Amino acid sequence: MSESIYTAKDRKKLDPDREPRYVLLSRGCHLGYRKMSKDADGTWMARYRDPETDARPTKKLGTFGELPPNKRYDAAKKAAEEWFAHMGAGGRKESLTLADACNRYLESLRDEGRTAAAVDAQGRFKRWVFGKPIGTVKLQKLTHAKLQDWRKALARTLTLPQDKAKQGTGTQRAASSVNRDLVAVRAALNLALRDRLVTIDAAWSVSLLPASNANGRRTAYLDSLQRKALQDAATNEVRPFITALCWLPLRPGAMANLRVQDFDKRTNDLRIRDDKGRGERTIRLPPETGKFFAEQCRDKIAAAPIFARADGSAWSRHSWKLPVRAAVAGAGLPVDAVAYTLRHSAITDLVTHHGLDLMTVAILSGTSVAMIQKHYGHMVASRATAALAGLALA
């Protein structure tokens, strides 16, 4: 007859033993209790029998020492049954944390050769998951409520500068920025689901959905005179970087990632390799722009950034934010103008003033025709309406 572990009184009578005492909960599912010394809290265990392979993995559930002794059996039984359900649905024995899942996702990106995407995702995980309480939560313990609370905390986080953020006077993060962070975490969790580290996506299927209407049309726009005023108001350190953004429809991050070896001064070909995980592309620069890039590359080694700070390091979104903001203020421009506004303004001019087709604009800017159509298609529609009006007057 097996020894009882149901009541605290029964467990107290047990002699210390390295081997757990198991009781059957259901077919192939056992709950165990191991007592290593007379007075110590025992450890609860779960043992599962796979009906197909006859494998019998075990899992340590803990002591549940935070509960009164008369509540521990029920708590251990509940934890064991959750694990049995996970295993029965095809889940794996190992229990990973959210941080573990994020690291596995980074490894998969690198294995696929998506280096830029891995760098971007790693930066987001460092800011919001690694070293944070949410990162230590086991995947099986993730809940809709926990992820919702974490998401709300992301949205409430104030942007740089840090000195103002500490005083509560920074700017609240845009919904589109939060969406990009959620995409990376959701991708990591979906990979864990595909690999059967978890068996359901109930925790994040709704809680990590992107906010609607967060990526609408870009409305901030600077015309050519305003862009020239911005360049004139910029410091000598950041002016070349701002000028390049005024002249080419690149993302600020892609511009900052350019290296001297990416520019061929003989042909004026500029190779963009690191742009949000998108494929490599080459742009042939016009003579004036090519001359400007050649000046920025002069006397620099091949691996050096084309647009560097005073100390020789590449620009980043944290380092360009303040000098761009200062230049915006110095030029008397709208306060919502940021570095990305220059990309939007360049694309707008290519579509409206220069009449460039959307396919070519998409190639130059490193995005899809669908995205260009979504954000700039209304401009083409306006031109078409004007053209049709001209036919009516003919």
JODA-V722994 format. One record per pair of residues at least 12 apart in sequence whose C-alpha atoms are under 10 Angstrom apart, sorted by sequence separation. I is the first residue (numbers start at 1). J is the second residue. D is the distance in Angstrom with one decimal. If there is no record, write none. Layout:
I&J&D ; I&J&D
//
This chain:
20&32&5.5 ; 21&33&5.2 ; 22&34&8.9 ; 32&44&5.6 ; 33&45&5.9 ; 46&58&5.5 ; 47&59&6.5 ; 64&76&7.4 ; 83&95&9.6 ; 106&118&5.5 ; 109&121&9.3 ; 134&146&7.9 ; 158&170&5.2 ; 159&171&5.4 ; 160&172&9.5 ; 189&201&8.1 ; 230&242&8.0 ; 231&243&6.2 ; 244&256&10.0 ; 258&270&8.9 ; 259&271&9.2 ; 270&282&5.4 ; 271&283&6.5 ; 294&306&9.1 ; 296&308&8.9 ; 300&312&9.8 ; 325&337&7.9 ; 357&369&9.9 ; 358&370&9.2 ; 19&32&9.2 ; 20&33&5.0 ; 21&34&6.3 ; 31&44&7.4 ; 32&45&4.6 ; 33&46&8.7 ; 45&58&6.9 ; 46&59&5.2 ; 47&60&9.1 ; 63&76&8.5 ; 105&118&8.4 ; 106&119&8.4 ; 134&147&8.0 ; 157&170&8.9 ; 158&171&5.3 ; 159&172&6.1 ; 160&173&9.6 ; 230&243&8.9 ; 231&244&10.0 ; 242&255&9.8 ; 258&271&8.1 ; 259&272&9.2 ; 269&282&6.4 ; 270&283&5.1 ; 271&284&8.8 ; 293&306&7.7 ; 324&337&8.8 ; 325&338&6.8 ; 348&361&9.6 ; 358&371&9.8 ; 359&372&8.4 ; 19&33&8.5 ; 20&34&4.1 ; 21&35&8.8 ; 31&45&5.9 ; 32&46&5.8 ; 45&59&5.7 ; 46&60&6.5 ; 61&75&9.7 ; 62&76&8.2 ; 106&120&9.8 ; 157&171&8.5 ; 158&172&4.6 ; 159&173&6.0 ; 189&203&9.8 ; 190&204&9.1 ; 228&242&9.8 ; 241&255&7.8 ; 258&272&6.9 ; 259&273&9.6 ; 269&283&5.7 ; 270&284&6.1 ; 293&307&9.1 ; 324&338&6.7 ; 325&339&8.5 ; 347&361&7.0 ; 358&372&6.6 ; 359&373&9.4 ; 18&33&10.0 ; 19&34&6.2 ; 20&35&7.3 ; 30&45&8.4 ; 31&46&4.8 ; 32&47&7.5 ; 44&59&8.8 ; 45&60&4.6 ; 46&61&7.0 ; 61&76&6.9 ; 103&118&10.0 ; 106&121&7.2 ; 134&149&9.8 ; 156&171&9.4 ; 157&172&6.1 ; 158&173&6.0 ; 159&174&9.3 ; 186&201&9.8 ; 189&204&8.0 ; 190&205&9.4 ; 227&242&8.9 ; 228&243&8.4 ; 231&246&8.7 ; 241&256&7.8 ; 257&272&8.5 ; 258&273&7.9 ; 268&283&8.3 ; 269&284&4.4 ; 270&285&7.0 ; 324&339&6.6 ; 346&361&9.9 ; 347&362&9.0 ; 358&373&7.2 ; 5&21&7.5 ; 17&33&9.8 ; 18&34&6.5 ; 19&35&8.2 ; 20&36&9.3 ; 30&46&5.8 ; 31&47&6.5 ; 44&60&6.3 ; 45&61&5.4 ; 61&77&9.6 ; 105&121&8.9 ; 106&122&6.9 ; 134&150&7.2 ; 156&172&6.1 ; 157&173&6.4 ; 158&174&9.7 ; 189&205&9.9 ; 227&243&8.5 ; 230&246&9.5 ; 257&273&8.3 ; 258&274&7.8 ; 268&284&5.7 ; 269&285&6.1 ; 322&338&9.8 ; 323&339&10.0 ; 4&21&8.2 ; 5&22&8.2 ; 6&23&9.0 ; 17&34&6.7 ; 18&35&7.0 ; 19&36&8.8 ; 29&46&7.5 ; 30&47&5.1 ; 31&48&9.0 ; 43&60&7.4 ; 44&61&5.3 ; 45&62&7.5 ; 62&79&9.7 ; 105&122&9.5 ; 133&150&9.4 ; 155&172&7.0 ; 156&173&7.0 ; 157&174&9.9 ; 255&272&8.3 ; 257&274&6.4 ; 258&275&9.6 ; 267&284&7.5 ; 268&285&5.3 ; 269&286&9.3 ; 321&338&7.6 ; 347&364&9.2 ; 3&21&7.1 ; 4&22&8.8 ; 5&23&7.8 ; 16&34&7.8 ; 17&35&5.8 ; 18&36&5.9 ; 29&47&6.0 ; 30&48&6.5 ; 43&61&7.2 ; 44&62&5.6 ; 45&63&9.2 ; 61&79&7.0 ; 103&121&9.8 ; 154&172&9.4 ; 155&173&5.9 ; 156&174&9.7 ; 186&204&7.2 ; 227&245&9.7 ; 228&246&8.5 ; 254&272&7.2 ; 256&274&9.5 ; 257&275&8.1 ; 267&285&8.5 ; 268&286&7.3 ; 320&338&9.6 ; 321&339&7.5 ; 347&365&7.6 ; 358&376&8.6 ; 2&21&7.8 ; 3&22&8.5 ; 4&23&7.8 ; 14&33&10.0 ; 15&34&9.8 ; 16&35&5.0 ; 17&36&5.5 ; 18&37&9.3 ; 28&47&7.9 ; 29&48&4.9 ; 30&49&8.7 ; 43&62&5.4 ; 44&63&5.9 ; 61&80&7.3 ; 102&121&8.7 ; 103&122&8.3 ; 106&125&9.7 ; 154&173&7.9 ; 155&174&7.5 ; 185&204&9.5 ; 186&205&8.5 ; 227&246&6.7 ; 254&273&8.1 ; 255&274&9.0 ; 256&275&9.9 ; 263&282&9.5 ; 267&286&9.9 ; 268&287&7.4 ; 320&339&8.0 ; 346&365&9.4 ; 358&377&8.2 ; 2&22&8.1 ; 3&23&8.5 ; 14&34&9.4 ; 15&35&7.4 ; 16&36&4.8 ; 17&37&7.7 ; 28&48&5.7 ; 29&49&6.5 ; 42&62&8.4 ; 43&63&4.5 ; 44&64&8.1 ; 60&80&9.3 ; 102&122&8.3 ; 155&175&7.1 ; 227&247&9.8 ; 254&274&6.0 ; 255&275&8.5 ; 262&282&9.1 ; 263&283&9.7 ; 264&284&9.5 ; 265&285&9.8 ; 267&287&9.5 ; 268&288&9.9 ; 270&290&8.8 ; 2&23&7.7 ; 14&35&7.6 ; 15&36&8.5 ; 16&37&5.0 ; 17&38&9.5 ; 27&48&9.1 ; 28&49&4.7 ; 29&50&9.4 ; 41&62&9.7 ; 42&63&5.9 ; 43&64&8.1 ; 59&80&8.4 ; 129&150&9.7 ; 154&175&9.6 ; 157&178&9.8 ; 186&207&9.7 ; 253&274&8.4 ; 254&275&4.8 ; 263&284&9.7 ; 268&289&8.5 ; 269&290&8.2 ; 344&365&9.8 ; 351&372&9.7 ; 11&33&8.4 ; 15&37&7.8 ; 16&38&5.9 ; 20&42&9.4 ; 22&44&9.5 ; 26&48&9.9 ; 27&49&8.3 ; 28&50&7.3 ; 41&63&6.3 ; 42&64&9.0 ; 43&65&9.2 ; 61&83&9.5 ; 103&125&8.8 ; 128&150&9.0 ; 155&177&8.8 ; 156&178&9.9 ; 182&204&9.9 ; 186&208&6.6 ; 224&246&8.6 ; 250&272&9.2 ; 253&275&7.1 ; 254&276&7.6 ; 263&285&9.7 ; 265&287&10.0 ; 268&290&5.3 ; 317&339&8.8 ; 343&365&8.3 ; 358&380&8.8 ; 11&34&9.5 ; 12&35&9.2 ; 14&37&9.7 ; 15&38&6.8 ; 16&39&9.2 ; 20&43&8.5 ; 21&44&9.4 ; 22&45&8.3 ; 23&46&9.7 ; 24&47&9.5 ; 28&51&7.7 ; 40&63&9.7 ; 41&64&8.6 ; 42&65&8.8 ; 102&125&7.2 ; 128&151&9.7 ; 154&177&9.5 ; 155&178&6.3 ; 185&208&8.3 ; 186&209&8.4 ; 252&275&9.4 ; 253&276&8.2 ; 267&290&8.7 ; 268&291&8.3 ; 270&293&9.1 ; 357&380&9.0 ; 11&35&8.5 ; 14&38&8.0 ; 16&40&9.4 ; 20&44&8.2 ; 21&45&9.1 ; 22&46&8.4 ; 23&47&9.8 ; 27&51&9.5 ; 41&65&6.8 ; 59&83&8.4 ; 154&178&6.6 ; 155&179&9.6 ; 186&210&9.9 ; 222&246&9.7 ; 251&275&7.5 ; 266&290&9.3 ; 348&372&10.0 ; 352&376&9.2 ; 356&380&9.8 ; 13&38&8.9 ; 20&45&7.4 ; 22&47&8.3 ; 40&65&10.0 ; 58&83&10.0 ; 128&153&9.7 ; 154&179&9.9 ; 182&207&9.5 ; 183&208&7.8 ; 250&275&8.7 ; 251&276&8.9 ; 265&290&7.0 ; 268&293&8.6 ; 347&372&8.8 ; 351&376&7.6 ; 355&380&8.4 ; 5&31&9.3 ; 12&38&7.9 ; 16&42&9.2 ; 20&46&9.6 ; 28&54&9.4 ; 32&58&9.6 ; 34&60&10.0 ; 99&125&8.0 ; 128&154&7.7 ; 152&178&9.6 ; 182&208&6.0 ; 183&209&8.3 ; 264&290&9.0 ; 265&291&8.0 ; 268&294&8.6 ; 351&377&8.9 ; 5&32&8.1 ; 6&33&9.7 ; 12&39&8.3 ; 29&56&9.5 ; 31&58&9.7 ; 32&59&9.8 ; 33&60&9.7 ; 99&126&9.6 ; 102&129&8.3 ; 103&130&9.4 ; 127&154&9.9 ; 151&178&8.0 ; 154&181&8.8 ; 181&208&9.7 ; 182&209&7.6 ; 183&210&7.6 ; 263&290&8.8 ; 348&375&9.5 ; 352&379&6.5 ; 5&33&6.9 ; 12&40&9.8 ; 28&56&8.7 ; 30&58&9.3 ; 31&59&9.8 ; 32&60&9.2 ; 33&61&9.7 ; 41&69&9.2 ; 44&72&9.0 ; 102&130&8.7 ; 151&179&9.6 ; 154&182&9.5 ; 182&210&7.0 ; 265&293&8.1 ; 266&294&9.6 ; 348&376&7.1 ; 351&379&7.3 ; 352&380&7.2 ; 355&383&9.0 ; 4&33&9.7 ; 5&34&9.7 ; 12&41&9.5 ; 32&61&9.4 ; 33&62&9.8 ; 34&63&9.5 ; 44&73&8.6 ; 179&208&8.5 ; 181&210&9.6 ; 182&211&9.7 ; 264&293&9.5 ; 265&294&6.1 ; 347&376&8.3 ; 351&380&7.1 ; 11&41&9.7 ; 12&42&9.5 ; 31&61&9.7 ; 33&63&9.1 ; 46&76&8.7 ; 57&87&9.5 ; 99&129&6.3 ; 100&130&9.2 ; 151&181&9.5 ; 179&209&8.1 ; 180&210&8.2 ; 263&293&7.7 ; 264&294&8.6 ; 265&295&9.8 ; 352&382&9.2 ; 11&42&8.5 ; 44&75&9.9 ; 45&76&8.1 ; 46&77&8.7 ; 98&129&7.7 ; 99&130&5.9 ; 151&182&8.0 ; 179&210&5.1 ; 263&294&8.0 ; 344&375&9.4 ; 348&379&8.2 ; 352&383&7.7 ; 44&76&6.5 ; 45&77&9.5 ; 48&80&9.3 ; 98&130&8.8 ; 99&131&8.4 ; 178&210&8.2 ; 179&211&6.6 ; 265&297&9.1 ; 344&376&9.4 ; 351&383&9.6 ; 43&76&9.6 ; 44&77&9.0 ; 46&79&8.7 ; 47&80&8.4 ; 99&132&9.0 ; 102&135&8.8 ; 178&211&8.5 ; 179&212&9.4 ; 260&293&9.1 ; 45&79&9.6 ; 46&80&5.6 ; 50&84&10.0 ; 59&93&7.6 ; 99&133&9.8 ; 101&135&9.2 ; 176&210&8.3 ; 260&294&9.0 ; 263&297&8.2 ; 44&79&9.7 ; 45&80&7.7 ; 46&81&8.6 ; 48&83&8.8 ; 49&84&9.3 ; 57&92&9.7 ; 58&93&8.0 ; 59&94&8.7 ; 98&133&9.9 ; 99&134&8.1 ; 100&135&8.0 ; 175&210&8.6 ; 176&211&7.7 ; 179&214&7.8 ; 248&283&9.7 ; 44&80&9.0 ; 47&83&9.5 ; 48&84&6.7 ; 57&93&6.9 ; 59&95&9.2 ; 98&134&7.1 ; 99&135&4.6 ; 100&136&8.6 ; 175&211&6.7 ; 176&212&9.2 ; 178&214&9.2 ; 179&215&9.0 ; 260&296&8.5 ; 261&297&8.9 ; 46&83&8.1 ; 47&84&8.5 ; 50&87&8.2 ; 51&88&9.2 ; 57&94&9.9 ; 97&134&8.8 ; 98&135&4.9 ; 99&136&6.5 ; 100&137&9.8 ; 101&138&9.6 ; 175&212&8.8 ; 176&213&8.6 ; 177&214&8.7 ; 248&285&9.0 ; 260&297&5.7 ; 46&84&8.3 ; 49&87&9.3 ; 50&88&7.8 ; 97&135&6.4 ; 98&136&6.4 ; 99&137&8.1 ; 100&138&9.0 ; 101&139&8.1 ; 175&213&8.8 ; 176&214&4.9 ; 177&215&9.3 ; 247&285&9.8 ; 259&297&8.6 ; 260&298&8.8 ; 48&87&7.8 ; 49&88&9.4 ; 97&136&5.5 ; 98&137&6.0 ; 99&138&8.9 ; 100&139&9.1 ; 175&214&5.4 ; 176&215&5.7 ; 260&299&9.9 ; 261&300&9.7 ; 263&302&9.4 ; 33&73&9.4 ; 48&88&8.9 ; 50&90&9.6 ; 96&136&8.9 ; 97&137&5.2 ; 98&138&6.3 ; 99&139&9.4 ; 174&214&7.9 ; 175&215&8.1 ; 176&216&9.0 ; 260&300&7.1 ; 261&301&8.1 ; 262&302&8.2 ; 32&73&10.0 ; 96&137&8.4 ; 97&138&4.0 ; 98&139&5.9 ; 174&215&9.8 ; 248&289&8.9 ; 259&300&9.6 ; 260&301&6.9 ; 261&302&4.6 ; 262&303&8.9 ; 31&73&9.3 ; 96&138&5.6 ; 97&139&5.3 ; 98&140&9.6 ; 247&289&7.4 ; 259&301&9.0 ; 260&302&4.9 ; 261&303&6.3 ; 33&76&9.4 ; 95&138&6.5 ; 96&139&5.9 ; 97&140&8.5 ; 98&141&9.7 ; 259&302&6.8 ; 260&303&6.1 ; 261&304&8.1 ; 262&305&9.5 ; 263&306&8.7 ; 32&76&9.0 ; 95&139&7.0 ; 96&140&8.2 ; 97&141&8.9 ; 98&142&8.3 ; 259&303&5.7 ; 260&304&5.8 ; 261&305&9.0 ; 262&306&8.8 ; 31&76&7.8 ; 32&77&9.4 ; 48&93&9.7 ; 95&140&7.5 ; 97&142&9.0 ; 244&289&8.3 ; 258&303&9.2 ; 259&304&5.5 ; 260&305&6.1 ; 261&306&8.8 ; 31&77&6.8 ; 95&141&9.8 ; 243&289&9.9 ; 258&304&8.6 ; 259&305&4.3 ; 260&306&5.3 ; 30&77&9.3 ; 257&304&9.7 ; 258&305&5.8 ; 259&306&5.1 ; 260&307&9.0 ; 31&79&9.7 ; 32&80&9.4 ; 244&292&8.6 ; 257&305&6.8 ; 258&306&5.9 ; 259&307&8.1 ; 31&80&6.7 ; 243&292&9.4 ; 244&293&8.4 ; 256&305&7.2 ; 257&306&8.2 ; 258&307&7.5 ; 259&308&9.7 ; 30&80&8.2 ; 31&81&8.9 ; 139&189&8.4 ; 255&305&9.4 ; 256&306&7.8 ; 257&307&8.5 ; 258&308&9.9 ; 29&80&8.5 ; 30&81&9.3 ; 255&306&8.6 ; 256&307&6.4 ; 257&308&9.9 ; 25&77&8.3 ; 29&81&8.2 ; 240&292&8.8 ; 255&307&7.8 ; 256&308&8.0 ; 128&181&8.2 ; 139&192&8.7 ; 240&293&9.3 ; 29&83&9.8 ; 30&84&9.3 ; 86&140&8.3 ; 127&181&9.5 ; 128&182&9.9 ; 139&193&9.8 ; 25&80&9.4 ; 26&81&9.5 ; 29&84&6.9 ; 148&203&9.2 ; 241&296&9.8 ; 259&314&9.2 ; 25&81&8.6 ; 28&84&9.2 ; 29&85&10.0 ; 124&180&8.7 ; 125&181&8.1 ; 129&185&8.6 ; 147&203&7.3 ; 148&204&8.7 ; 151&207&7.9 ; 240&296&7.9 ; 258&314&8.8 ; 12&69&9.9 ; 83&140&8.3 ; 124&181&6.0 ; 128&185&9.5 ; 140&197&8.6 ; 144&201&9.6 ; 146&203&8.4 ; 147&204&7.0 ; 150&207&9.6 ; 151&208&7.6 ; 256&313&9.8 ; 257&314&7.2 ; 11&69&9.5 ; 26&84&9.8 ; 82&140&8.4 ; 123&181&9.6 ; 124&182&9.2 ; 139&197&7.8 ; 140&198&6.5 ; 143&201&9.6 ; 144&202&7.1 ; 145&203&7.9 ; 146&204&9.7 ; 148&206&9.1 ; 149&207&9.2 ; 150&208&9.9 ; 256&314&6.1 ; 257&315&8.0 ; 82&141&9.8 ; 121&180&9.3 ; 125&184&8.0 ; 139&198&6.7 ; 140&199&8.8 ; 142&201&9.7 ; 143&202&7.7 ; 144&203&4.2 ; 145&204&9.5 ; 147&206&9.7 ; 148&207&5.5 ; 255&314&9.7 ; 256&315&5.3 ; 257&316&8.7 ; 8&68&9.2 ; 9&69&9.0 ; 120&180&10.0 ; 121&181&8.0 ; 124&184&7.6 ; 125&185&7.7 ; 139&199&9.9 ; 140&200&9.2 ; 142&202&9.2 ; 143&203&4.6 ; 144&204&6.1 ; 147&207&6.2 ; 148&208&7.6 ; 255&315&8.8 ; 256&316&6.6 ; 8&69&5.6 ; 9&70&8.7 ; 120&181&9.7 ; 124&185&8.7 ; 142&203&6.1 ; 143&204&7.6 ; 144&205&8.5 ; 146&207&9.0 ; 147&208&7.4 ; 255&316&9.7 ; 256&317&8.9 ; 7&69&8.1 ; 8&70&5.6 ; 121&183&9.1 ; 122&184&8.9 ; 141&203&9.0 ; 142&204&8.4 ; 144&206&7.6 ; 145&207&7.9 ; 253&315&8.2 ; 254&316&9.9 ; 7&70&6.4 ; 8&71&8.7 ; 121&184&5.9 ; 140&203&9.3 ; 144&207&5.8 ; 244&307&8.8 ; 252&315&9.0 ; 253&316&6.8 ; 6&70&8.9 ; 7&71&8.9 ; 8&72&8.3 ; 120&184&8.9 ; 121&185&8.4 ; 139&203&9.2 ; 143&207&9.0 ; 144&208&8.8 ; 252&316&8.4 ; 253&317&7.1 ; 256&320&9.6 ; 7&72&8.8 ; 8&73&8.3 ; 241&306&9.0 ; 242&307&9.6 ; 252&317&7.8 ; 6&72&9.1 ; 7&73&7.2 ; 118&184&9.7 ; 121&187&9.8 ; 240&306&9.5 ; 241&307&5.8 ; 6&73&6.1 ; 7&74&9.9 ; 117&184&9.5 ; 121&188&9.6 ; 240&307&6.8 ; 241&308&8.1 ; 5&73&7.8 ; 6&74&8.7 ; 239&307&9.6 ; 240&308&8.9 ; 241&309&9.3 ; 252&320&9.2 ; 238&307&8.5 ; 240&309&9.9 ; 237&307&9.2 ; 238&308&8.4 ; 237&308&8.0 ; 238&309&7.2 ; 237&309&6.1 ; 238&310&9.0 ; 236&309&9.8 ; 237&310&6.1 ; 236&310&9.2 ; 237&311&9.8 ; 241&315&8.4 ; 238&315&8.8 ; 106&184&9.7 ; 242&320&9.3 ; 105&184&8.9 ; 241&320&8.9 ; 105&185&9.0 ; 108&188&9.6 ; 283&363&8.9 ; 284&364&9.7 ; 238&319&9.8 ; 242&323&9.9 ; 282&363&9.2 ; 283&364&6.8 ; 102&184&8.4 ; 105&187&7.5 ; 106&188&8.2 ; 238&320&7.4 ; 242&324&7.9 ; 281&363&8.0 ; 282&364&8.4 ; 283&365&9.7 ; 102&185&6.9 ; 105&188&5.1 ; 108&191&9.0 ; 241&324&9.8 ; 281&364&8.4 ; 101&185&8.8 ; 102&186&9.4 ; 104&188&7.4 ; 105&189&8.4 ; 239&323&9.3 ; 281&365&9.9 ; 102&187&8.6 ; 103&188&8.2 ; 104&189&9.7 ; 105&190&9.3 ; 238&323&6.9 ; 239&324&9.1 ; 242&327&9.6 ; 281&366&7.9 ; 99&185&9.5 ; 101&187&9.6 ; 102&188&5.2 ; 105&191&6.8 ; 237&323&8.8 ; 238&324&7.6 ; 253&339&9.7 ; 280&366&9.0 ; 98&185&8.6 ; 101&188&5.8 ; 102&189&7.6 ; 104&191&8.3 ; 105&192&8.3 ; 252&339&6.5 ; 253&340&9.3 ; 279&366&8.4 ; 100&188&9.3 ; 101&189&6.5 ; 104&192&8.2 ; 235&323&7.4 ; 239&327&9.2 ; 251&339&8.6 ; 252&340&6.3 ; 278&366&7.3 ; 279&367&10.0 ; 99&188&9.3 ; 101&190&9.3 ; 102&191&9.2 ; 234&323&7.2 ; 235&324&9.1 ; 238&327&9.2 ; 251&340&6.6 ; 252&341&9.6 ; 278&367&8.1 ; 98&188&8.4 ; 101&191&7.9 ; 102&192&9.0 ; 233&323&9.9 ; 234&324&7.2 ; 250&340&8.8 ; 251&341&9.7 ; 252&342&8.7 ; 275&365&9.8 ; 276&366&9.0 ; 98&189&7.7 ; 101&192&6.3 ; 233&324&9.4 ; 234&325&9.4 ; 235&326&8.9 ; 249&340&9.5 ; 251&342&8.8 ; 252&343&7.7 ; 275&366&7.5 ; 276&367&9.7 ; 100&192&9.6 ; 101&193&9.8 ; 234&326&7.5 ; 235&327&7.5 ; 250&342&8.8 ; 251&343&6.2 ; 272&364&9.9 ; 275&367&9.6 ; 231&324&9.6 ; 233&326&8.2 ; 234&327&4.7 ; 246&339&9.5 ; 249&342&7.6 ; 250&343&5.8 ; 251&344&9.1 ; 98&192&9.4 ; 230&324&8.5 ; 233&327&5.0 ; 234&328&8.2 ; 245&339&7.7 ; 248&342&8.7 ; 249&343&4.7 ; 250&344&9.1 ; 272&366&8.9 ; 230&325&9.9 ; 232&327&8.2 ; 233&328&7.6 ; 234&329&9.8 ; 245&340&8.5 ; 246&341&9.3 ; 247&342&8.7 ; 248&343&7.3 ; 249&344&7.3 ; 96&192&9.1 ; 101&197&8.9 ; 230&326&9.6 ; 231&327&7.6 ; 233&329&8.5 ; 234&330&7.9 ; 245&341&9.2 ; 246&342&5.6 ; 247&343&8.9 ; 249&345&8.1 ; 250&346&8.8 ; 230&327&5.8 ; 231&328&9.3 ; 233&330&5.6 ; 234&331&8.5 ; 242&339&7.6 ; 245&342&5.9 ; 246&343&7.1 ; 248&345&9.9 ; 249&346&5.3 ; 250&347&9.1 ; 229&327&8.8 ; 230&328&6.1 ; 232&330&9.1 ; 233&331&5.6 ; 241&339&9.6 ; 244&342&9.4 ; 245&343&6.4 ; 246&344&9.7 ; 247&345&9.9 ; 248&346&6.7 ; 249&347&5.8 ; 229&328&8.7 ; 230&329&8.9 ; 232&331&7.8 ; 233&332&9.3 ; 243&342&9.3 ; 244&343&10.0 ; 245&344&9.9 ; 246&345&7.9 ; 247&346&7.1 ; 248&347&8.6 ; 249&348&9.4 ; 230&330&7.8 ; 231&331&8.6 ; 242&342&8.1 ; 245&345&9.6 ; 246&346&6.4 ; 249&349&9.8 ; 96&197&7.5 ; 227&328&9.6 ; 229&330&8.8 ; 230&331&5.6 ; 245&346&8.1 ; 249&350&8.9 ; 91&193&8.9 ; 95&197&7.3 ; 96&198&9.1 ; 226&328&9.5 ; 229&331&5.6 ; 230&332&8.7 ; 92&195&8.5 ; 93&196&9.7 ; 94&197&7.4 ; 95&198&8.8 ; 228&331&9.3 ; 229&332&8.6 ; 230&333&7.9 ; 91&195&8.3 ; 92&196&6.1 ; 93&197&8.0 ; 94&198&10.0 ; 227&331&9.2 ; 229&333&8.6 ; 90&195&9.8 ; 91&196&4.8 ; 92&197&5.4 ; 226&331&7.8 ; 90&196&6.5 ; 91&197&5.5 ; 92&198&7.7 ; 226&332&9.0 ; 227&333&9.3 ; 89&196&8.7 ; 90&197&8.8 ; 91&198&5.9 ; 92&199&9.1 ; 226&333&7.2 ; 90&198&8.8 ; 91&199&5.9 ; 226&334&9.9 ; 87&196&9.3 ; 89&198&9.1 ; 90&199&7.1 ; 91&200&9.7 ; 86&196&9.1 ; 87&197&9.6 ; 89&199&6.4 ; 86&197&8.8 ; 87&198&9.2 ; 88&199&9.5 ; 89&200&9.2 ; 222&333&8.3 ; 86&198&7.1 ; 87&199&8.6 ; 222&334&8.8 ; 249&361&8.5 ; 254&366&9.5 ; 86&199&6.3 ; 221&334&9.1 ; 249&362&9.6 ; 85&199&9.0 ; 86&200&8.9 ; 220&334&8.2 ; 227&341&9.9 ; 250&364&7.8 ; 251&365&7.6 ; 220&335&9.6 ; 221&336&9.6 ; 222&337&8.0 ; 227&342&7.7 ; 249&364&6.9 ; 250&365&5.4 ; 251&366&8.5 ; 220&336&6.9 ; 221&337&7.6 ; 248&364&8.3 ; 249&365&5.2 ; 250&366&7.4 ; 219&336&9.7 ; 220&337&6.3 ; 221&338&10.0 ; 248&365&8.1 ; 249&366&8.6 ; 250&367&9.8 ; 219&337&9.9 ; 220&338&8.8 ; 227&345&8.9 ; 222&341&7.3 ; 223&342&9.5 ; 227&346&9.8 ; 220&340&9.4 ; 221&341&6.3 ; 222&342&7.2 ; 220&341&6.2 ; 221&342&7.6 ; 222&343&10.0 ; 224&345&8.7 ; 218&340&9.6 ; 219&341&8.9 ; 220&342&9.1 ; 221&343&9.4 ; 222&344&8.7 ; 223&345&7.0 ; 224&346&9.1 ; 218&341&8.1 ; 221&344&6.8 ; 222&345&5.8 ; 223&346&8.9 ; 220&344&7.9 ; 221&345&5.2 ; 222&346&8.8 ; 219&344&8.6 ; 220&345&8.0 ; 221&346&9.0 ; 223&348&9.5 ; 224&349&8.9 ; 218&344&6.9 ; 219&345&9.5 ; 222&348&9.6 ; 223&349&8.3 ; 217&344&9.7 ; 218&345&9.2 ; 221&348&8.2 ; 222&349&9.8 ; 221&349&9.8 ; 218&348&9.8 ; 119&274&9.8 ; 120&275&9.8 ; 121&276&9.8 ; 217&372&10.0 ; 120&276&7.2 ; 219&375&9.5 ; 116&273&8.6 ; 117&274&8.8 ; 119&276&9.1 ; 120&277&8.3 ; 160&317&9.9 ; 161&318&8.3 ; 217&374&7.6 ; 218&375&7.0 ; 116&274&5.7 ; 117&275&8.6 ; 118&276&9.4 ; 119&277&9.0 ; 160&318&7.3 ; 161&319&9.7 ; 216&374&8.4 ; 217&375&4.9 ; 218&376&8.9 ; 115&274&8.3 ; 116&275&6.9 ; 117&276&5.9 ; 118&277&8.0 ; 159&318&9.5 ; 160&319&9.8 ; 215&374&9.9 ; 216&375&7.1 ; 217&376&7.6 ; 114&274&9.8 ; 116&276&6.0 ; 117&277&4.5 ; 161&321&8.4 ; 215&375&9.1 ; 115&276&9.5 ; 116&277&4.7 ; 117&278&8.2 ; 160&321&8.1 ; 161&322&7.4 ; 217&378&9.7 ; 114&276&9.5 ; 115&277&7.0 ; 116&278&8.0 ; 160&322&8.4 ; 114&277&6.0 ; 115&278&10.0 ; 116&279&9.8 ; 113&277&9.5 ; 114&278&8.5 ; 114&279&9.2 ; 109&277&9.8
//
